[in-house]
């Protein structure tokens, strides 16, 4: 499974709440999320069928703007490898 998503988070500037940000006290962020996932038991029975299932995936988040600025936004890009098991 391959998915993609655009995200845009915004809010009012607040010098007290966002005092630690060097970007002008703004929570505004936007970018893209891409994910590829594999569900091994879609077409076959799992070892503990029907009580067990799994999902393995790789997700990448890249920012065009982070905390109100595009300067240095790419430094917050994230790669996330995961495995979910459900019973």
C-alpha positions as CSV (number, residue, x, y, z in Angstrom):
1,X,0.0,0.0,0.0
2,X,1.3,3.4,-1.0
3,X,-0.2,6.6,0.4
4,X,0.6,10.3,0.4
5,X,-0.8,13.3,2.2
6,X,-0.4,17.1,2.4
7,X,-0.7,18.6,5.9
8,X,-1.1,22.2,7.1
9,X,-1.1,23.2,10.7
10,X,-1.8,26.8,11.8
11,X,-2.5,28.9,14.8
12,X,-2.3,32.3,16.3
13,X,1.1,33.7,17.2
14,X,1.7,33.6,21.0
15,X,4.9,35.0,22.5
16,X,4.3,33.2,25.8
17,X,3.2,29.7,24.6
18,X,5.8,29.6,21.7
19,X,8.6,31.5,23.4
20,X,11.2,28.8,22.7
21,X,10.7,29.1,18.9
22,X,13.1,31.2,16.9
23,X,10.5,31.6,14.2
24,X,8.4,34.4,15.4
25,X,6.2,32.6,18.0
26,X,4.1,30.8,15.4
27,X,3.0,27.2,15.3
28,X,2.4,27.2,11.6
29,X,3.8,24.1,9.8
30,X,3.2,22.4,6.5
31,X,4.6,19.6,4.3
32,X,4.0,16.1,3.0
33,X,3.8,12.6,4.4
34,X,4.6,9.6,2.2
35,X,4.2,6.0,3.4
36,X,4.6,2.5,2.0
37,X,3.2,-0.3,4.0
38,X,2.9,-4.1,3.8
39,X,0.2,-6.2,5.3
40,X,1.4,-9.8,5.1
41,X,-1.9,-11.6,5.8
42,X,-4.2,-9.8,3.4
43,X,-4.7,-12.8,1.0
44,X,-3.8,-15.7,3.4
45,X,-4.3,-16.9,6.9
46,X,-2.0,-15.6,9.6
47,X,-0.4,-18.1,12.1
48,X,-3.1,-17.2,14.7
49,X,-5.9,-16.6,12.3
50,X,-8.4,-14.9,12.7
51,X,-7.0,-13.3,15.9
52,X,-3.6,-12.1,14.6
53,X,-2.6,-9.5,12.0
54,X,0.4,-7.4,11.2
55,X,1.5,-4.3,9.3
56,X,5.0,-3.2,8.5
57,X,5.7,0.2,7.0
58,X,8.1,3.0,6.3
59,X,6.9,6.6,6.6
60,X,8.7,9.8,5.6
61,X,7.6,13.3,6.7
62,X,9.1,16.3,5.0
63,X,8.5,19.9,5.9
64,X,8.1,23.0,3.7
65,X,7.5,25.1,6.8
66,X,8.2,24.3,10.4
67,X,7.1,26.4,13.4
68,X,6.3,29.4,11.2
69,X,9.4,29.5,9.0
70,X,10.8,27.7,6.0
71,X,14.4,28.4,7.1
72,X,15.8,25.2,8.4
73,X,12.5,23.3,8.0
74,X,14.1,20.4,6.2
75,X,16.2,19.7,9.3
76,X,13.0,18.4,10.9
77,X,12.3,15.8,8.2
78,X,11.6,12.4,9.8
79,X,12.0,8.8,8.6
80,X,9.9,6.3,10.6
81,X,10.0,2.5,10.4
82,X,7.3,0.6,12.2
83,X,5.7,-2.8,12.8
84,X,2.2,-3.1,14.2
85,X,0.9,-6.3,15.6
86,X,-2.7,-6.8,16.5
87,X,-4.6,-9.6,18.3
